[in-house]
Amino acid sequence: MKKPHVVIVGAGFGGVYTAQHLVPYVKKGLIDVTIINQTNYFLFTPLLHEVATGGLSGRSVTESIRHIFAGTGVLFHQGTVESVDIKKRELVVDGKHMSYDYVVLATGAVTNFYGIKGAKEHSLVLKNLSDAVEIRERIIDAFEDTSSVDIAEKRKKDLTFVVVGGGATGVEMAAEMAEFIDMLYSRYFDGASTIQKDDISIHLINMGAEVLSMLDQTLRIKAARRLEALGVTLHMNTSVTEVTSDRVTLSDGSSIDTSFVFWAGGIMPISPACISSSEPVCIGGKFVVDTFLRMKGEMDVFVLGDTACVETPDNKGYPALAQIAVRQAKIVAYNIMASLGHQPLRVFSYVVRGTLVSLGQWYAIGQVFGMTFSGKIMWWVWRTVYLFNFHSWVKRFKIAFEWTEGLFTSRDITKLR
Ligand SMILES: Cc1cc2nc3c(=O)[nH]c(=O)nc-3n(C[C@H](O)[C@H](O)[C@H](O)COP(=O)(O)OP(=O)(O)OC[C@H]3O[C@@H](n4cnc5c(N)ncnc54)[C@H](O)[C@@H]3O)c2cc1C
C-alpha cells in the first residue's frame, strides 16, 4: 500500500528538525518523507557573523543535509520549490511535479529593506553563506585598496563601515567587525601602508533609542557601552532615508560617506507566493497558521519558523528565532502523525527561555529565565549552547577546534575570490 508522503520545503531549523522528529515513523515504514532545499546543506545562521569576520570558516557553519539524514530513510532533493497547489496536493520543484499528502513549509525569511531608496541595491546582507564571504572580502578589500592612497578624504570614505539595525544581528556584527578591523589595521596595515587609525570608523544606525530592545535595560546599556569601547559610533533614534553607492543619508538630515553598508534592519518571510489557495492566507507576507501550526483553513499544510504567523491571544505572534522554529518542528511532526492516526492534535505555545548575544571575543550578554548575565562566562556559555545545536559530534569538534585555534592565532585574511 502507498505510504502517506510528507514533503518538507526548506532545510533550515524548522525543516531539518521536523524531518528528524519524523525519522522514527519513516523507519517503522509508516510514512515517506522528502525534504527539499535550495542548497545541499543546513546553514547554522547564528554563527554566520563569525564567518563574515574571519573567525570561522564557511564550512564550519554548514552541515550536509544528506549526511544528517544518512541511513534514516528520509529522502533529500536539492532544488527550489516554485509553486504549491494546495487543492491538487502537488508542488513544482524546478519544473518537476511532486505530489504530497502533507506539506510542511519552512522556507524562512529574507532581508526587508522597507522600500528605502537604494538600500537593496547598495547594501550587504547576512542571510546565507555567500553573503558572509562577500562581507569578509569587502572588508579586506577596503584595506587592500586603500593601503597606498595618499588622499586622507578618500581613505576615510573607503574605511567607513556602516551597520544598519540595532537588533541582535546588527549588534553582533558591529562588535565582530570592530575587532576584525582593529586586528587588520594593527597587525597588517599600521606602519605598512598609508592608512592612519583615524581614517577608520564604524557606525551603527538604530531607529530606537537603545540597541537590543528585546533585552532588559541593564543589558541594553552594557551592550551600548561595549560597542562604544570597541570604537563603534552609535546613532540612536536615527533611521536611514537613502543609500547610494557612496553615501548613507540619515533621518536627522546628516549623511555618512561610505561604500560599505551592512543592512540588518529587518526581515520578511519567504512565502512561495505562487501558493494557490482560496483562503486569504498571508499577513505581512507570513502564512497565518492556527495553534496546531496548520495553514489557516488547510488540514494538510503545516507552516513553521520565520514564515509562520501563529495566532496568539495577544496577536503578537512569535519572534523570528531558531529556538522557536526548533520547538515548532516537534509539534508539526507530532501533529502530522496525529492527523494520520485521527488523534487529537497538540497546541503550540512557547515562552522564549533565553536570549544570548555575543559582543566580540570574550564578552556576551544574556537574559535567561528573566535573569541577566554578562561577561566572559556568558560568552563561554554562548559558545557552548551554540556548539550543542549542531547535529553531529564531528561538526562540534571541528568548531571547538577552530574556536580554540582562533584564541591563539589571528583571523584569516586570505581572499577567496
Ligand atoms: C545572521 C543571523 C543570525 C541569527 N542569529 C540567531 C540567534 O542567535 N538565535 C536565534 O534563535 N535565531 C537567530 N537567527 C534567526 C534564525 O536563523 C531563524 O529564526 C531560523 O533560521 C528560522 O528557521 P526557518 O526554518 O524558518 O528558516 P531558515 O533556517 O532560514 O531555513 C529556510 C530554508 O528554506 C530554504 N528555502 C527557501 N525557499 C525555498 C524554496 N522555494 N525551495 C526550497 N528551499 C527553500 C532556504 O534555502 C533555507 O535553507 C539568526 C538569523 C540570521 C540571518
The ligand as an SDF file (V2000), in Angstrom:
LIG
                    3D

 53 58  0  0  0  0  0  0  0  0999 V2000
   22.7480   36.3460   10.7290 C   0  0  0  0  0  0  0  0  0  0  0  0
   21.6530   35.7060   11.5300 C   0  0  0  0  0  0  0  0  0  0  0  0
   21.8540   35.4380   12.8710 C   0  0  0  0  0  0  0  0  0  0  0  0
   20.8470   34.8180   13.6330 C   0  0  0  0  0  0  0  0  0  0  0  0
   21.0920   34.5640   14.9520 N   0  0  0  0  0  0  0  0  0  0  0  0
   20.1520   33.9120   15.6760 C   0  0  0  0  0  0  0  0  0  0  0  0
   20.4190   33.5460   17.0390 C   0  0  0  0  0  0  0  0  0  0  0  0
   21.4900   33.8420   17.5640 O   0  0  0  0  0  0  0  0  0  0  0  0
   19.4600   32.8800   17.7200 N   0  0  0  0  0  0  0  0  0  0  0  0
   18.2460   32.5340   17.1500 C   0  0  0  0  0  0  0  0  0  0  0  0
   17.4100   31.9060   17.8190 O   0  0  0  0  0  0  0  0  0  0  0  0
   17.9660   32.8780   15.8720 N   0  0  0  0  0  0  0  0  0  0  0  0
   18.8820   33.5440   15.1170 C   0  0  0  0  0  0  0  0  0  0  0  0
   18.6190   33.8840   13.8220 N   0  0  0  0  0  0  0  0  0  0  0  0
   17.2830   33.5980   13.2760 C   0  0  0  0  0  0  0  0  0  0  0  0
   17.1990   32.1760   12.8000 C   0  0  0  0  0  0  0  0  0  0  0  0
   18.2160   31.9100   11.8720 O   0  0  0  0  0  0  0  0  0  0  0  0
   15.8510   31.9410   12.1380 C   0  0  0  0  0  0  0  0  0  0  0  0
   14.8260   32.3030   13.0200 O   0  0  0  0  0  0  0  0  0  0  0  0
   15.6880   30.4740   11.7560 C   0  0  0  0  0  0  0  0  0  0  0  0
   16.6940   30.1170   10.8370 O   0  0  0  0  0  0  0  0  0  0  0  0
   14.3050   30.2380   11.1510 C   0  0  0  0  0  0  0  0  0  0  0  0
   14.2210   28.9250   10.7140 O   0  0  0  0  0  0  0  0  0  0  0  0
   13.3970   28.5670    9.4070 P   0  0  0  0  0  0  0  0  0  0  0  0
   13.4090   27.0820    9.2900 O   0  0  0  0  0  0  0  0  0  0  0  0
   12.0880   29.2780    9.4260 O   0  0  0  0  0  0  0  0  0  0  0  0
   14.2150   29.2400    8.2080 O   0  0  0  0  0  0  0  0  0  0  0  0
   15.7050   29.0070    7.7380 P   0  0  0  0  0  0  0  0  0  0  0  0
   16.5260   28.4150    8.8000 O   0  0  0  0  0  0  0  0  0  0  0  0
   16.1250   30.3090    7.1540 O   0  0  0  0  0  0  0  0  0  0  0  0
   15.5670   27.9220    6.5830 O   0  0  0  0  0  0  0  0  0  0  0  0
   14.8470   28.1480    5.4150 C   0  0  0  0  0  0  0  0  0  0  0  0
   15.3750   27.2070    4.3530 C   0  0  0  0  0  0  0  0  0  0  0  0
   14.4520   27.1550    3.2740 O   0  0  0  0  0  0  0  0  0  0  0  0
   15.1600   27.1770    2.0440 C   0  0  0  0  0  0  0  0  0  0  0  0
   14.2460   27.6840    1.0430 N   0  0  0  0  0  0  0  0  0  0  0  0
   13.6710   28.9170    0.9780 C   0  0  0  0  0  0  0  0  0  0  0  0
   12.8350   28.9880   -0.0810 N   0  0  0  0  0  0  0  0  0  0  0  0
   12.8780   27.7830   -0.6820 C   0  0  0  0  0  0  0  0  0  0  0  0
   12.2210   27.2370   -1.8190 C   0  0  0  0  0  0  0  0  0  0  0  0
   11.3350   27.9460   -2.5230 N   0  0  0  0  0  0  0  0  0  0  0  0
   12.5160   25.9540   -2.1750 N   0  0  0  0  0  0  0  0  0  0  0  0
   13.3960   25.2070   -1.4540 C   0  0  0  0  0  0  0  0  0  0  0  0
   14.0290   25.6730   -0.3590 N   0  0  0  0  0  0  0  0  0  0  0  0
   13.7720   26.9380    0.0270 C   0  0  0  0  0  0  0  0  0  0  0  0
   16.3520   28.0690    2.3240 C   0  0  0  0  0  0  0  0  0  0  0  0
   17.3980   27.7710    1.4170 O   0  0  0  0  0  0  0  0  0  0  0  0
   16.6920   27.6650    3.7630 C   0  0  0  0  0  0  0  0  0  0  0  0
   17.6050   26.5830    3.7930 O   0  0  0  0  0  0  0  0  0  0  0  0
   19.6100   34.4940   13.0360 C   0  0  0  0  0  0  0  0  0  0  0  0
   19.4010   34.7530   11.6740 C   0  0  0  0  0  0  0  0  0  0  0  0
   20.4110   35.3470   10.9270 C   0  0  0  0  0  0  0  0  0  0  0  0
   20.1820   35.6220    9.4710 C   0  0  0  0  0  0  0  0  0  0  0  0
  1  2  1  0
  2  3  1  0
  2 52  2  0
  3  4  2  0
  4  5  1  0
  4 50  1  0
  5  6  2  0
  6  7  1  0
  6 13  1  0
  7  8  2  0
  7  9  1  0
  9 10  1  0
 10 11  2  0
 10 12  1  0
 12 13  2  0
 13 14  1  0
 14 15  1  0
 14 50  1  0
 15 16  1  0
 16 17  1  0
 16 18  1  0
 18 19  1  0
 18 20  1  0
 20 21  1  0
 20 22  1  0
 22 23  1  0
 23 24  1  0
 24 25  2  0
 24 26  1  0
 24 27  1  0
 27 28  1  0
 28 29  2  0
 28 30  1  0
 28 31  1  0
 31 32  1  0
 32 33  1  0
 33 34  1  0
 33 48  1  0
 34 35  1  0
 35 36  1  0
 35 46  1  0
 36 37  1  0
 36 45  1  0
 37 38  2  0
 38 39  1  0
 39 40  1  0
 39 45  2  0
 40 41  1  0
 40 42  2  0
 42 43  1  0
 43 44  2  0
 44 45  1  0
 46 47  1  0
 46 48  1  0
 48 49  1  0
 50 51  2  0
 51 52  1  0
 52 53  1  0
M  END
$$$$
